[in-house]
Amino acid sequence: MGNGGVYFQVALTCTQIWWTTEVGLAFARLEEGYENAIKDYNKKQISQLNVLITLLIGNLNAGDRMKIMTICTVDVHARDVVAKMITAKA
């Protein structure tokens, strides 16, 4: 794996750290009485995914397309986790 692969792994790890942070913040807001905190975060996730999808339908080289598709896959899973928390009224 060249430097590009290492940098991508770091970026992917950072997206997971950021997701964990944002979910924690949404729960903190929920505890403060903001009832729609988790739902609002889910809306933000969907918006961010739409940006990635817009990039995917654009003009990308194969390497960049694969990287963005990987981030999309991880982000879709993260969105689904938050959606399940909403459904379970966590």
C-alpha positions in Angstrom: 0.0 0.0 0.0 1.5 3.4 -1.0 1.2 6.6 0.9 -2.2 7.3 -0.7 -3.6 4.1 0.8 -2.2 5.0 4.2 -3.7 8.5 4.0 -7.1 7.0 3.0 -7.0 4.6 6.0 -6.4 7.6 8.2 -9.2 9.5 6.6 -11.6 6.6 7.0 -10.6 6.2 10.7 -11.2 9.9 11.2 -14.7 9.6 9.7 -15.5 6.9 12.2 -14.1 9.0 15.1 -16.2 12.0 13.9 -19.3 9.9 13.6 -18.8 8.7 17.2 -18.4 12.2 18.4 -21.5 13.5 16.6 -23.6 10.7 17.9 -22.4 11.4 21.4 -23.2 15.1 21.0 -26.7 14.2 19.7 -27.3 12.1 22.8 -26.0 14.9 25.0 -28.5 17.3 23.3 -31.2 14.7 23.9 -30.4 14.6 27.6 -30.6 18.4 27.7 -34.2 18.1 26.5 -33.9 18.6 22.8 -36.2 15.8 21.7 -35.3 15.8 18.0 -31.5 15.7 18.4 -31.1 12.2 17.0 -33.6 12.8 14.2 -31.8 16.0 13.3 -28.4 14.2 13.2 -29.9 11.6 11.0 -31.1 14.3 8.6 -27.5 15.7 8.6 -26.2 12.2 7.8 -28.6 11.9 4.8 -27.5 15.4 3.6 -23.8 14.4 3.8 -24.5 11.2 1.9 -26.2 13.2 -0.8 -23.0 15.2 -1.2 -21.0 12.0 -1.6 -23.4 10.6 -4.1 -23.2 13.9 -6.1 -19.4 13.4 -6.2 -19.8 9.8 -7.3 -21.9 10.7 -10.3 -19.3 13.3 -11.3 -16.1 12.8 -13.2 -13.7 10.8 -11.0 -10.8 8.6 -11.7 -11.1 4.9 -10.6 -9.1 5.3 -7.4 -11.1 8.3 -6.2 -14.4 6.7 -7.1 -13.4 3.6 -5.1 -12.5 5.7 -2.1 -15.7 7.7 -2.1 -17.7 4.5 -2.6 -16.0 3.0 0.5 -16.8 6.1 2.5 -20.4 5.9 1.3 -20.7 2.3 2.4 -19.4 3.1 5.8 -21.6 6.2 6.1 -24.7 4.2 4.9 -24.1 1.7 7.7 -23.7 4.6 10.2 -26.9 6.2 9.0 -28.7 2.9 9.4 -27.4 2.5 13.0 -28.8 6.0 13.9 -32.1 5.2 12.1 -32.4 2.0 14.2 -31.8 4.0 17.4 -34.6 6.4 16.3 -36.9 3.4 15.7 -36.0 1.8 19.0 -36.5 5.2 20.7 -33.0 4.9 22.2 
